[in-house]
Amino acid sequence: MFNKKVNYILGICLLAYSTSTSAQCAMCRAVLESEEGGTKAEAVNDGIVYLMAFPYIMVAIVFYVVYRMKFKTKPQE
């Protein structure tokens, strides 16, 4: 469909794009909204997003290892 150069450029653009997200369950939100100031709520939200990132990083590492194993060049004898 696309050539490799376009795919690489598109991939880099998608990785460079970032947005602000909010990730809280309803129970956490109800408890933390009653607090004044909201600093604890922001800390819990940051922790949830932080924990959410690790599965994606682990999957990326597995795909990288599989890619390296598949396209590993064999030494010539």
N, C-alpha and C positions, 0 to 999 in steps of 0.2 A: 504494500500500500504506500507507505512513505519510505523514503530512503533513510539510511542510517544516520546521516548528519541531522536531518530534521528530527528524528527520534531523540537523539542526544540533546539537542537544543531544547526540545519540549520537556524532556526529563529534568534538565537543569533548571528551567523556568519553574516547573512545578515544585521542585525541592526548595527553591529560593523563596517561593511565595509563603507567607505566614499570616495567620489570622489570630485574633484573640478569641479564646474559647472559655466557656463556663461548663464545668462538669461537677454537678452535685446531685446526690439522690434527694428525694423529697423529704425524707426524715432528717437528714443532715441539714438541709436548708431550713426546715421548720425550727429546729433547735438553735441554729446559728443566727437566724434572723432576729431572734428576740434579744440578742446581745447588742449593746450600744457600741458604736464605733466601727464594727465590722472587720476588725483586724484578724480575729480568729477565723472568721468565715473565709477571708481571702487566703489564709494559710492552709485551711483544709482544702479549699478548691485547688490551690497550687499543688498540694500533696497528691490529690486524686489525678490530676493531669500528669504529674511526674510518674506515678505508678502506672498510668496507662501507656506511657511511652516505652517501657521496657519490653513488653511482648513484641512490639513492632521492631525494635532494635534486634532482638534475638532472631526473629524471622529473617530479617535482612542479613544477619551474619550467616545463618544456615544457607540461604540462597547464594550468598557469595562463595561459601565453601563448596557448595555443589557446582557452581559455575566454574570455579578454579579446577575442581577435579575433572569435570567434563572436558574442558578445553586445555588441559595440561599438555604441554609439548613433551614428547618422549625424546630422551637424548639419543643421538645417533651413535651406534657402536662401530 
